[in-house]
Amino acid sequence: MGKLGLGIAVGCAVASCAIAAILVSRRVKSRRKWNRVVGVLKELEEGCSTSIGRLRQVVDAMAVEMHAGLASEGGSKLKMLLTYIDSLPDGNEKGTYYALDLGGTNFRVVKVQLGGKRSRIVRHKVERQPIPPHLMTSTSEELFDFIALTLEQFVERETNSSDLPLDKKRELGFTFSFPVRQLSASSGILIKWTKGFLIEDMIGKDVSECLQQAMIKKGLDMRVVALVNDTVGTLALGHYHDADTVAAVIIGTGTNACYVERTDAIIKCQGLLTNSGGMVVNMEWGNFWSSHLPRTSYDIDLDAESPNPYDQGFEKMISGMYLGDIVRRVLLRMAQESDIFGDVASSLSVPFILRTPLIAAMHDDNSPDLREVDRILKDTLQIQEVPLKARMLVVRVCDVVTRRAARLAAAGIVGILKKIGRDGSSGSTSGRSKSGGESTNKMRRTVVAIEGGLFASYTMFREYLNEAVAEILGEEIAPYVVLRASEDGSGIGAALLAASHSSSNVDNVRLS
């Protein structure tokens, strides 16, 4: 081989070595980046840990906060609001009743015909009506005149001669899902507007009276006999179908809970008397907080950037409004640590671009190549050509965030059961169920009605919640507790409360 050939050979060898070195370097860098992404996941898993020990601490904290909220106004992050509802429908109700459900940019009008024990709900009719945007910031008179007009038209269309006796006034349950200070079972003062409403002249006014005056102007012979929120309506509907229902939970876009409490346990209202000895308490549990809740840097940042920092802490960890954005924040951190998603920081930086229904769809994707995950990443986040291992990582993030939310919701539910002595413990100092026959012999069947998209539509969330409730209660106590999906408590439930509080239904069930 001549000098020229030798030079070429040496040059090729050097070039090959250089290329190999570059490839090795790239692989090392790629491996390091992937390891950083895996590190982000491990950090998330540790931060979201919900061991049985921690869940029992949350159970105890919930029960303690409930006691404090019942003892004094402002004594707890839980408001523990009195509803003055001391009787719940039990299936004996008869007649035709109406409900009005106002909780957002639409409202619904409901008519329910009840036939008593044998017939139960004979039939019901529901109509939805959008609220013109200008009425959301107008005056209370204009808003309720519009609602009363819609109600009048609905009644005229749905009325027939067999509905009501001629001398019987129509009775209405009003679901008003805004902050209200309840004055009685049928009246309450608006504290503030949310959800885009801003009608300043109505703050401090009796909500039911505003509706009542509008109905009188329209010549509508109807009266409000129950003013409730959607959680109380869910409890009413659950109790109508099963008398062992003692609590209700909403887990959807937002979250809340209510339950039946003994009146002698409501210390902040000493001397409070009811015919039944009990009263439904609206917990407003979205504002629950405890140092035992597993909070991460993603939760802290989400809270700080929200319109209501340091408020609704529990809701921000478990409700559908926020789960998708927690996942987005984790994926953004992963993208910043590596090129796992390519140059997509701009799309992942958009708050709430990843909604919880999309999280549920990715989490439930059982296809071998995770096609649904790939589609959502492309369509929603404009992330193209994501390798399978990265898609699997996305599913894992969804799983960690959802599992934490469901298990914390489960701890909240058991906290309620603990407060009312339905968790198998003899007092309020432990979330553990006792072993042995003595505690189970004293156990009563307990039903919790649950409504909302997370529980109804998100399979993995529901499975994790059910699993955690059973795990916390223990195998001897868990069979006594039933979590039952409910639907349309804010509509049908409110109409049922109108029936149970009607002057014609005097034999209402007692809440003891």
One Martini backbone bead per residue (centre of mass of N, CA, C, O) as a GRO file, in nm:
protein
  512
    1MET     BB    1   0.096   0.037   0.024
    2GLY     BB    2   0.076   0.350  -0.016
    3LYS     BB    3   0.074   0.658   0.111
    4LEU     BB    4  -0.207   0.730   0.008
    5GLY     BB    5  -0.357   0.481   0.111
    6LEU     BB    6  -0.278   0.514   0.406
    7GLY     BB    7  -0.408   0.791   0.444
    8ILE     BB    8  -0.695   0.707   0.380
    9ALA     BB    9  -0.723   0.489   0.597
   10VAL     BB   10  -0.669   0.673   0.835
   11GLY     BB   11  -0.895   0.874   0.776
   12CYS     BB   12  -1.127   0.671   0.798
   13ALA     BB   13  -1.070   0.583   1.084
   14VAL     BB   14  -1.102   0.859   1.213
   15ALA     BB   15  -1.390   0.910   1.113
   16SER     BB   16  -1.516   0.664   1.245
   17CYS     BB   17  -1.444   0.743   1.532
   18ALA     BB   18  -1.592   1.012   1.532
   19ILE     BB   19  -1.872   0.902   1.473
   20ALA     BB   20  -1.882   0.711   1.711
   21ALA     BB   21  -1.846   0.930   1.925
   22ILE     BB   22  -2.100   1.088   1.854
   23LEU     BB   23  -2.303   0.860   1.899
   24VAL     BB   24  -2.228   0.805   2.189
   25SER     BB   25  -2.283   1.090   2.291
   26ARG     BB   26  -2.581   1.094   2.215
   27ARG     BB   27  -2.665   0.852   2.384
   28VAL     BB   28  -2.578   0.967   2.653
   29LYS     BB   29  -2.755   1.219   2.641
   30SER     BB   30  -3.022   1.070   2.602
   31ARG     BB   31  -3.001   0.906   2.865
   32ARG     BB   32  -2.989   1.148   3.053
   33LYS     BB   33  -3.259   1.270   2.974
   34TRP     BB   34  -3.430   1.024   3.047
   35ASN     BB   35  -3.342   1.015   3.343
   36ARG     BB   36  -3.468   1.290   3.411
   37VAL     BB   37  -3.758   1.208   3.350
   38VAL     BB   38  -3.769   0.974   3.550
   39GLY     BB   39  -3.711   1.158   3.792
   40VAL     BB   40  -3.973   1.317   3.776
   41LEU     BB   41  -4.157   1.076   3.823
   42LYS     BB   42  -4.046   0.985   4.099
   43GLU     BB   43  -4.106   1.251   4.240
   44LEU     BB   44  -4.411   1.236   4.197
   45GLU     BB   45  -4.465   0.967   4.341
   46GLU     BB   46  -4.363   1.064   4.617
   47GLY     BB   47  -4.548   1.325   4.643
   48CYS     BB   48  -4.827   1.129   4.589
   49SER     BB   49  -4.834   0.968   4.832
   50THR     BB   50  -5.093   0.712   4.962
   51SER     BB   51  -5.084   0.581   5.223
   52ILE     BB   52  -5.262   0.439   5.471
   53GLY     BB   53  -5.148   0.622   5.690
   54ARG     BB   54  -5.211   0.893   5.553
   55LEU     BB   55  -5.515   0.853   5.511
   56ARG     BB   56  -5.580   0.835   5.818
   57GLN     BB   57  -5.492   1.123   5.873
   58VAL     BB   58  -5.707   1.254   5.692
   59VAL     BB   59  -5.949   1.143   5.835
   60ASP     BB   60  -5.893   1.276   6.109
   61ALA     BB   61  -5.881   1.569   6.003
   62MET     BB   62  -6.169   1.583   5.898
   63ALA     BB   63  -6.314   1.528   6.168
   64VAL     BB   64  -6.191   1.765   6.323
   65GLU     BB   65  -6.293   1.993   6.131
   66MET     BB   66  -6.590   1.932   6.171
   67HIS     BB   67  -6.604   1.994   6.468
   68ALA     BB   68  -6.500   2.289   6.445
   69GLY     BB   69  -6.729   2.390   6.246
   70LEU     BB   70  -6.962   2.323   6.464
   71ALA     BB   71  -6.860   2.506   6.707
   72SER     BB   72  -6.769   2.752   6.502
   73GLU     BB   73  -6.734   3.034   6.342
   74GLY     BB   74  -6.428   2.999   6.182
   75GLY     BB   75  -6.298   2.718   6.313
   76SER     BB   76  -6.274   2.634   6.000
   77LYS     BB   77  -6.231   2.549   5.670
   78LEU     BB   78  -6.500   2.438   5.733
   79LYS     BB   79  -6.820   2.567   5.724
   80MET     BB   80  -7.071   2.410   5.806
   81LEU     BB   81  -7.361   2.445   5.677
   82LEU     BB   82  -7.678   2.522   5.723
   83THR     BB   83  -7.999   2.405   5.574
   84TYR     BB   84  -8.275   2.318   5.731
   85ILE     BB   85  -8.274   2.016   5.660
   86ASP     BB   86  -8.490   1.759   5.836
   87SER     BB   87  -8.602   1.622   5.564
   88LEU     BB   88  -8.645   1.329   5.363
   89PRO     BB   89  -8.710   1.150   5.109
   90ASP     BB   90  -8.894   0.804   5.099
   91GLY     BB   91  -9.148   0.742   4.872
   92ASN     BB   92  -9.440   0.866   4.979
   93GLU     BB   93  -9.467   1.070   4.774
   94LYS     BB   94  -9.716   1.291   4.628
   95GLY     BB   95  -9.732   1.432   4.313
   96THR     BB   96  -9.657   1.760   4.180
   97TYR     BB   97  -9.326   1.884   4.096
   98TYR     BB   98  -9.069   2.135   4.111
   99ALA     BB   99  -8.763   2.258   3.941
  100LEU     BB  100  -8.474   2.477   3.986
  101ASP     BB  101  -8.155   2.504   3.801
  102LEU     BB  102  -7.892   2.721   3.923
  103GLY     BB  103  -7.520   2.704   3.813
  104GLY     BB  104  -7.492   2.877   3.535
  105THR     BB  105  -7.535   2.937   3.189
  106ASN     BB  106  -7.758   2.739   3.278
  107PHE     BB  107  -8.100   2.630   3.306
  108ARG     BB  108  -8.343   2.425   3.483
  109VAL     BB  109  -8.654   2.253   3.427
  110VAL     BB  110  -8.865   2.060   3.654
  111LYS     BB  111  -9.085   1.768   3.638
  112VAL     BB  112  -9.260   1.574   3.896
  113GLN     BB  113  -9.420   1.256   3.929
  114LEU     BB  114  -9.573   1.114   4.217
  115GLY     BB  115  -9.687   0.772   4.355
  116GLY     BB  116  -9.534   0.656   4.574
  117LYS     BB  117  -9.430   0.351   4.666
  118ARG     BB  118  -9.521   0.197   4.404
  119SER     BB  119  -9.445   0.426   4.174
  120ARG     BB  120  -9.300   0.673   4.237
  121ILE     BB  121  -9.162   0.776   3.952
  122VAL     BB  122  -9.362   0.827   3.692
  123ARG     BB  123  -9.256   1.119   3.586
  124HIS     BB  124  -9.028   1.329   3.382
  125LYS     BB  125  -8.926   1.675   3.310
  126VAL     BB  126  -8.675   1.841   3.097
  127GLU     BB  127  -8.540   2.180   3.070
  128ARG     BB  128  -8.318   2.384   2.879
  129GLN     BB  129  -8.167   2.720   2.948
  130PRO     BB  130  -8.014   2.979   2.833
  131ILE     BB  131  -7.825   3.255   2.938
  132PRO     BB  132  -7.800   3.558   2.867
  133PRO     BB  133  -7.514   3.731   2.906
  134HIS     BB  134  -7.635   4.012   3.002
  135LEU     BB  135  -7.781   3.886   3.265
  136MET     BB  136  -7.509   3.827   3.435
  137THR     BB  137  -7.480   4.179   3.457
  138SER     BB  138  -7.733   4.304   3.560
  139THR     BB  139  -8.025   4.237   3.721
  140SER     BB  140  -8.228   4.071   3.931
  141GLU     BB  141  -8.492   4.133   3.784
  142GLU     BB  142  -8.410   4.042   3.497
  143LEU     BB  143  -8.327   3.754   3.560
  144PHE     BB  144  -8.601   3.657   3.707
  145ASP     BB  145  -8.792   3.727   3.480
  146PHE     BB  146  -8.676   3.523   3.281
  147ILE     BB  147  -8.714   3.270   3.455
  148ALA     BB  148  -9.023   3.301   3.501
  149LEU     BB  149  -9.103   3.287   3.204
  150THR     BB  150  -8.993   3.003   3.151
  151LEU     BB  151  -9.160   2.866   3.373
  152GLU     BB  152  -9.439   2.943   3.265
  153GLN     BB  153  -9.412   2.799   2.989
  154PHE     BB  154  -9.364   2.519   3.103
  155VAL     BB  155  -9.627   2.488   3.263
  156GLU     BB  156  -9.822   2.524   3.024
  157ARG     BB  157  -9.717   2.276   2.859
  158GLU     BB  158  -9.737   2.056   3.120
  159THR     BB  159 -10.029   2.101   3.180
  160ASN     BB  160 -10.293   1.918   3.342
  161SER     BB  161 -10.589   1.834   3.500
  162SER     BB  162 -10.436   1.591   3.679
  163ASP     BB  163 -10.207   1.722   3.844
  164LEU     BB  164 -10.392   1.936   4.017
  165PRO     BB  165 -10.559   2.076   4.233
  166LEU     BB  166 -10.722   2.376   4.231
  167ASP     BB  167 -10.615   2.446   4.547
  168LYS     BB  168 -10.314   2.389   4.451
  169LYS     BB  169 -10.004   2.484   4.502
  170ARG     BB  170  -9.720   2.517   4.357
  171GLU     BB  171  -9.405   2.340   4.406
  172LEU     BB  172  -9.053   2.437   4.475
  173GLY     BB  173  -8.722   2.351   4.390
  174PHE     BB  174  -8.411   2.536   4.460
  175THR     BB  175  -8.117   2.532   4.275
  176PHE     BB  176  -7.834   2.719   4.421
  177SER     BB  177  -7.487   2.730   4.306
  178PHE     BB  178  -7.419   2.947   4.544
  179PRO     BB  179  -7.322   3.147   4.785
  180VAL     BB  180  -7.507   3.082   5.093
  181ARG     BB  181  -7.706   3.208   5.360
  182GLN     BB  182  -7.898   3.030   5.550
  183LEU     BB  183  -8.233   3.074   5.699
  184SER     BB  184  -8.380   2.830   5.560
  185ALA     BB  185  -8.513   2.585   5.366
  186SER     BB  186  -8.633   2.849   5.165
  187SER     BB  187  -8.382   3.046   5.247
  188GLY     BB  188  -8.131   3.298   5.123
  189ILE     BB  189  -7.820   3.466   5.118
  190LEU     BB  190  -7.622   3.626   4.908
  191ILE     BB  191  -7.273   3.649   4.905
  192LYS     BB  192  -7.172   3.550   4.607
  193TRP     BB  193  -7.041   3.541   4.297
  194THR     BB  194  -6.998   3.309   4.024
  195LYS     BB  195  -6.936   3.194   3.703
  196GLY     BB  196  -6.970   3.509   3.570
  197PHE     BB  197  -7.131   3.649   3.777
  198LEU     BB  198  -7.251   4.017   3.817
  199ILE     BB  199  -7.496   4.110   4.055
  200GLU     BB  200  -7.486   4.350   4.284
  201ASP     BB  201  -7.794   4.395   4.386
  202MET     BB  202  -7.811   4.084   4.512
  203ILE     BB  203  -7.630   4.118   4.731
  204GLY     BB  204  -7.801   4.027   5.032
  205LYS     BB  205  -8.028   3.868   4.913
  206ASP     BB  206  -8.312   3.685   4.876
  207VAL     BB  207  -8.340   3.443   4.652
  208SER     BB  208  -8.635   3.344   4.679
  209GLU     BB  209  -8.770   3.625   4.671
  210CYS     BB  210  -8.687   3.698   4.385
  211LEU     BB  211  -8.846   3.466   4.255
  212GLN     BB  212  -9.123   3.516   4.381
  213GLN     BB  213  -9.172   3.799   4.259
  214ALA     BB  214  -9.152   3.709   3.962
  215MET     BB  215  -9.393   3.510   3.973
  216ILE     BB  216  -9.609   3.714   4.054
  217LYS     BB  217  -9.584   3.895   3.800
  218LYS     BB  218  -9.675   3.632   3.616
  219GLY     BB  219  -9.902   3.468   3.774
  220LEU     BB  220  -9.751   3.242   3.941
  221ASP     BB  221  -9.869   2.962   4.131
  222MET     BB  222  -9.581   2.963   4.323
  223ARG     BB  223  -9.353   2.802   4.563
  224VAL     BB  224  -9.081   2.807   4.772
  225VAL     BB  225  -8.969   2.510   4.976
  226ALA     BB  226  -8.662   2.478   4.852
  227LEU     BB  227  -8.316   2.559   4.930
  228VAL     BB  228  -8.038   2.442   4.734
  229ASN     BB  229  -7.786   2.233   4.652
  230ASP     BB  230  -7.654   1.974   4.471
  231THR     BB  231  -7.574   1.797   4.715
  232VAL     BB  232  -7.849   1.787   4.858
  233GLY     BB  233  -7.999   1.669   4.616
  234THR     BB  234  -7.839   1.403   4.613
  235LEU     BB  235  -7.927   1.309   4.893
  236ALA     BB  236  -8.231   1.302   4.835
  237LEU     BB  237  -8.222   1.095   4.605
  238GLY     BB  238  -8.082   0.870   4.763
  239HIS     BB  239  -8.300   0.849   4.994
  240TYR     BB  240  -8.542   0.779   4.815
  241HIS     BB  241  -8.404   0.492   4.728
  242ASP     BB  242  -8.229   0.497   5.018
  243ALA     BB  243  -8.248   0.515   5.367
  244ASP     BB  244  -7.917   0.474   5.414
  245THR     BB  245  -7.867   0.759   5.325
  246VAL     BB  246  -7.616   1.008   5.474
  247ALA     BB  247  -7.453   1.096   5.208
  248ALA     BB  248  -7.288   1.341   4.984
  249VAL     BB  249  -7.105   1.358   4.664
  250ILE     BB  250  -6.914   1.581   4.465
  251ILE     BB  251  -6.729   1.470   4.154
  252GLY     BB  252  -6.610   1.705   3.936
  253THR     BB  253  -6.525   1.999   3.860
  254GLY     BB  254  -6.612   1.995   4.143
  255THR     BB  255  -6.645   1.991   4.515
  256ASN     BB  256  -6.861   1.817   4.760
  257ALA     BB  257  -7.038   1.791   5.087
  258CYS     BB  258  -7.290   1.599   5.267
  259TYR     BB  259  -7.486   1.551   5.578
  260VAL     BB  260  -7.612   1.388   5.862
  261GLU     BB  261  -7.681   1.564   6.163
  262ARG     BB  262  -7.685   1.620   6.481
  263THR     BB  263  -7.807   1.884   6.657
  264ASP     BB  264  -7.628   1.844   6.926
  265ALA     BB  265  -7.351   1.885   6.741
  266ILE     BB  266  -7.439   2.193   6.689
  267ILE     BB  267  -7.290   2.424   6.877
  268LYS     BB  268  -7.323   2.707   6.720
  269CYS     BB  269  -7.651   2.616   6.765
  270GLN     BB  270  -7.789   2.654   7.030
  271GLY     BB  271  -8.119   2.521   7.049
  272LEU     BB  272  -8.153   2.352   6.811
  273LEU     BB  273  -8.460   2.251   6.650
  274THR     BB  274  -8.606   1.939   6.545
  275ASN     BB  275  -8.816   1.687   6.462
  276SER     BB  276  -8.569   1.471   6.407
  277GLY     BB  277  -8.267   1.556   6.528
  278GLY     BB  278  -8.176   1.662   6.240
  279MET     BB  279  -7.924   1.775   5.984
  280VAL     BB  280  -7.820   1.916   5.702
  281VAL     BB  281  -7.474   1.948   5.604
  282ASN     BB  282  -7.271   2.187   5.446
  283MET     BB  283  -6.929   2.166   5.410
  284GLU     BB  284  -6.734   2.272   5.195
  285TRP     BB  285  -6.472   2.066   5.125
  286GLY     BB  286  -6.283   2.218   4.920
  287ASN     BB  287  -6.141   2.380   5.182
  288PHE     BB  288  -5.982   2.166   5.279
  289TRP     BB  289  -5.706   2.123   5.524
  290SER     BB  290  -5.374   1.955   5.545
  291SER     BB  291  -5.053   1.845   5.620
  292HIS     BB  292  -5.124   1.543   5.503
  293LEU     BB  293  -5.127   1.643   5.232
  294PRO     BB  294  -4.988   1.561   4.915
  295ARG     BB  295  -4.775   1.811   4.819
  296THR     BB  296  -4.663   1.980   4.536
  297SER     BB  297  -4.518   2.200   4.322
  298TYR     BB  298  -4.763   2.195   4.130
  299ASP     BB  299  -4.974   2.282   4.340
  300ILE     BB  300  -4.843   2.548   4.425
  301ASP     BB  301  -4.847   2.683   4.144
  302LEU     BB  302  -5.147   2.659   4.084
  303ASP     BB  303  -5.243   2.823   4.327
  304ALA     BB  304  -5.081   3.090   4.273
  305GLU     BB  305  -5.225   3.117   3.968
  306SER     BB  306  -5.490   3.152   4.084
  307PRO     BB  307  -5.776   3.339   4.171
  308ASN     BB  308  -5.761   3.149   4.468
  309PRO     BB  309  -5.543   3.165   4.677
  310TYR     BB  310  -5.560   2.961   4.960
  311ASP     BB  311  -5.806   2.813   4.816
  312GLN     BB  312  -5.943   2.516   4.767
  313GLY     BB  313  -5.728   2.281   4.816
  314PHE     BB  314  -5.881   2.011   4.779
  315GLU     BB  315  -6.004   2.067   4.501
  316LYS     BB  316  -5.715   2.101   4.355
  317MET     BB  317  -5.657   1.773   4.404
  318ILE     BB  318  -5.962   1.623   4.303
  319SER     BB  319  -6.073   1.782   4.063
  320GLY     BB  320  -6.155   1.830   3.725
  321MET     BB  321  -6.044   2.122   3.692
  322TYR     BB  322  -5.719   2.025   3.774
  323LEU     BB  323  -5.589   1.755   3.678
  324GLY     BB  324  -5.498   1.832   3.390
  325ASP     BB  325  -5.298   2.062   3.485
  326ILE     BB  326  -5.108   1.889   3.646
  327VAL     BB  327  -5.015   1.717   3.411
  328ARG     BB  328  -4.909   1.946   3.237
  329ARG     BB  329  -4.684   2.037   3.435
  330VAL     BB  330  -4.525   1.776   3.423
  331LEU     BB  331  -4.474   1.768   3.114
  332LEU     BB  332  -4.324   2.035   3.105
  333ARG     BB  333  -4.088   1.949   3.280
  334MET     BB  334  -3.997   1.721   3.093
  335ALA     BB  335  -3.946   1.904   2.843
  336GLN     BB  336  -3.725   2.079   2.992
  337GLU     BB  337  -3.529   1.820   3.050
  338SER     BB  338  -3.604   1.748   2.742
  339ASP     BB  339  -3.682   1.597   2.404
  340ILE     BB  340  -3.940   1.408   2.427
  341PHE     BB  341  -4.147   1.641   2.269
  342GLY     BB  342  -3.981   1.846   2.174
  343ASP     BB  343  -4.083   2.169   2.052
  344VAL     BB  344  -4.351   2.228   2.305
  345ALA     BB  345  -4.364   2.455   2.522
  346SER     BB  346  -4.600   2.631   2.422
  347SER     BB  347  -4.838   2.427   2.461
  348LEU     BB  348  -4.763   2.342   2.766
  349SER     BB  349  -4.801   2.657   2.868
  350VAL     BB  350  -5.107   2.625   2.856
  351PRO     BB  351  -5.356   2.670   3.048
  352PHE     BB  352  -5.589   2.412   3.040
  353ILE     BB  353  -5.543   2.242   2.769
  354LEU     BB  354  -5.565   1.989   2.966
  355ARG     BB  355  -5.826   1.804   3.013
  356THR     BB  356  -5.966   1.560   3.202
  357PRO     BB  357  -6.104   1.389   2.975
  358LEU     BB  358  -5.826   1.338   2.838
  359ILE     BB  359  -5.698   1.188   3.069
  360ALA     BB  360  -5.901   0.957   3.074
  361ALA     BB  361  -5.851   0.859   2.783
  362MET     BB  362  -5.549   0.789   2.824
  363HIS     BB  363  -5.579   0.604   3.075
  364ASP     BB  364  -5.792   0.403   2.907
  365ASP     BB  365  -5.573   0.308   2.714
  366ASN     BB  366  -5.543  -0.039   2.569
  367SER     BB  367  -5.364  -0.015   2.345
  368PRO     BB  368  -5.058  -0.121   2.240
  369ASP     BB  369  -4.988   0.189   2.102
  370LEU     BB  370  -5.148   0.424   2.214
  371ARG     BB  371  -5.347   0.590   2.015
  372GLU     BB  372  -5.499   0.799   2.193
  373VAL     BB  373  -5.254   0.940   2.299
  374ASP     BB  374  -5.142   1.028   2.025
  375ARG     BB  375  -5.388   1.195   1.936
  376ILE     BB  376  -5.393   1.401   2.172
  377LEU     BB  377  -5.107   1.511   2.136
  378LYS     BB  378  -5.162   1.616   1.849
  379ASP     BB  379  -5.441   1.777   1.873
  380THR     BB  380  -5.375   1.946   2.147
  381LEU     BB  381  -5.028   1.976   2.148
  382GLN     BB  382  -4.867   1.926   1.879
  383ILE     BB  383  -4.744   1.631   1.914
  384GLN     BB  384  -4.509   1.454   1.732
  385GLU     BB  385  -4.381   1.154   1.725
  386VAL     BB  386  -4.427   0.968   1.979
  387PRO     BB  387  -4.293   0.748   2.155
  388LEU     BB  388  -4.398   0.483   2.334
  389LYS     BB  389  -4.242   0.541   2.601
  390ALA     BB  390  -4.367   0.827   2.627
  391ARG     BB  391  -4.663   0.743   2.637
  392MET     BB  392  -4.633   0.572   2.892
  393LEU     BB  393  -4.552   0.812   3.069
  394VAL     BB  394  -4.816   0.969   3.045
  395VAL     BB  395  -4.995   0.754   3.175
  396ARG     BB  396  -4.846   0.754   3.446
  397VAL     BB  397  -4.912   1.042   3.525
  398CYS     BB  398  -5.217   1.009   3.524
  399ASP     BB  399  -5.219   0.791   3.744
  400VAL     BB  400  -5.091   0.943   3.982
  401VAL     BB  401  -5.292   1.184   3.996
  402THR     BB  402  -5.558   1.018   4.013
  403ARG     BB  403  -5.498   0.839   4.256
  404ARG     BB  404  -5.467   1.060   4.460
  405ALA     BB  405  -5.748   1.186   4.431
  406ALA     BB  406  -5.920   0.933   4.499
  407ARG     BB  407  -5.792   0.872   4.782
  408LEU     BB  408  -5.865   1.145   4.910
  409ALA     BB  409  -6.168   1.122   4.871
  410ALA     BB  410  -6.194   0.868   5.041
  411ALA     BB  411  -6.094   0.995   5.305
  412GLY     BB  412  -6.321   1.200   5.323
  413ILE     BB  413  -6.553   0.998   5.347
  414VAL     BB  414  -6.447   0.853   5.603
  415GLY     BB  415  -6.452   1.108   5.775
  416ILE     BB  416  -6.758   1.125   5.786
  417LEU     BB  417  -6.810   0.845   5.906
  418LYS     BB  418  -6.652   0.901   6.164
  419LYS     BB  419  -6.823   1.139   6.274
  420ILE     BB  420  -7.101   0.936   6.265
  421GLY     BB  421  -7.017   0.629   6.334
  422ARG     BB  422  -6.955   0.454   6.029
  423ASP     BB  423  -6.636   0.314   6.057
  424GLY     BB  424  -6.606   0.120   6.333
  425SER     BB  425  -6.555   0.328   6.539
  426SER     BB  426  -6.612   0.460   6.864
  427GLY     BB  427  -6.479   0.729   6.762
  428SER     BB  428  -6.248   1.027   6.682
  429THR     BB  429  -5.928   0.894   6.688
  430SER     BB  430  -5.985   0.678   6.454
  431GLY     BB  431  -5.965   0.519   6.121
  432ARG     BB  432  -5.990   0.243   6.233
  433SER     BB  433  -6.086  -0.075   6.235
  434LYS     BB  434  -6.220  -0.311   6.416
  435SER     BB  435  -6.175  -0.607   6.551
  436GLY     BB  436  -6.416  -0.821   6.550
  437GLY     BB  437  -6.758  -0.868   6.631
  438GLU     BB  438  -6.853  -0.613   6.785
  439SER     BB  439  -6.839  -0.389   6.563
  440THR     BB  440  -7.012  -0.534   6.340
  441ASN     BB  441  -7.275  -0.564   6.508
  442LYS     BB  442  -7.306  -0.233   6.514
  443MET     BB  443  -7.334  -0.208   6.227
  444ARG     BB  444  -7.448  -0.005   5.961
  445ARG     BB  445  -7.586   0.057   5.686
  446THR     BB  446  -7.411   0.258   5.430
  447VAL     BB  447  -7.485   0.540   5.218
  448VAL     BB  448  -7.319   0.698   4.935
  449ALA     BB  449  -7.375   0.960   4.732
  450ILE     BB  450  -7.254   0.995   4.387
  451GLU     BB  451  -7.161   1.282   4.191
  452GLY     BB  452  -7.010   1.301   3.878
  453GLY     BB  453  -6.778   1.264   3.626
  454LEU     BB  454  -6.545   1.118   3.770
  455PHE     BB  455  -6.720   0.878   3.880
  456ALA     BB  456  -6.897   0.807   3.622
  457SER     BB  457  -6.655   0.829   3.371
  458TYR     BB  458  -6.392   0.752   3.544
  459THR     BB  459  -6.280   0.450   3.592
  460MET     BB  460  -6.013   0.475   3.761
  461PHE     BB  461  -6.118   0.661   3.976
  462ARG     BB  462  -6.340   0.476   4.085
  463GLU     BB  463  -6.158   0.235   4.157
  464TYR     BB  464  -5.970   0.385   4.354
  465LEU     BB  465  -6.186   0.476   4.552
  466ASN     BB  466  -6.307   0.204   4.631
  467GLU     BB  467  -6.040   0.078   4.724
  468ALA     BB  468  -5.973   0.286   4.951
  469VAL     BB  469  -6.218   0.254   5.130
  470ALA     BB  470  -6.168  -0.046   5.189
  471GLU     BB  471  -5.881  -0.011   5.304
  472ILE     BB  472  -5.949   0.176   5.544
  473LEU     BB  473  -6.182   0.005   5.679
  474GLY     BB  474  -6.177  -0.283   5.605
  475GLU     BB  475  -6.303  -0.606   5.564
  476GLU     BB  476  -6.531  -0.583   5.795
  477ILE     BB  477  -6.659  -0.289   5.716
  478ALA     BB  478  -6.691  -0.237   5.405
  479PRO     BB  479  -6.968  -0.399   5.346
  480TYR     BB  480  -7.145  -0.156   5.489
  481VAL     BB  481  -7.039   0.021   5.245
  482VAL     BB  482  -7.201   0.234   4.999
  483LEU     BB  483  -7.130   0.336   4.667
  484ARG     BB  484  -7.353   0.556   4.486
  485ALA     BB  485  -7.463   0.639   4.195
  486SER     BB  486  -7.573   0.957   4.071
  487GLU     BB  487  -7.855   1.145   3.907
  488ASP     BB  488  -7.987   1.455   3.927
  489GLY     BB  489  -8.001   1.615   4.208
  490SER     BB  490  -8.049   1.918   4.109
  491GLY     BB  491  -8.334   1.829   4.004
  492ILE     BB  492  -8.493   1.587   4.127
  493GLY     BB  493  -8.402   1.637   4.419
  494ALA     BB  494  -8.545   1.914   4.449
  495ALA     BB  495  -8.832   1.808   4.398
  496LEU     BB  496  -8.831   1.611   4.639
  497LEU     BB  497  -8.798   1.836   4.853
  498ALA     BB  498  -9.063   1.970   4.789
  499ALA     BB  499  -9.228   1.724   4.876
  500SER     BB  500  -9.111   1.686   5.177
  501HIS     BB  501  -9.199   2.016   5.226
  502SER     BB  502  -9.483   1.976   5.199
  503SER     BB  503  -9.800   2.025   5.333
  504SER     BB  504  -9.902   1.728   5.218
  505ASN     BB  505  -9.624   1.606   5.363
  506VAL     BB  506  -9.611   1.515   5.700
  507ASP     BB  507  -9.465   1.216   5.687
  508ASN     BB  508  -9.161   1.249   5.749
  509VAL     BB  509  -8.857   1.158   5.771
  510ARG     BB  510  -8.626   1.075   5.998
  511LEU     BB  511  -8.267   1.152   6.080
  512SER     BB  512  -8.171   0.942   6.316
   0.00000   0.00000   0.00000
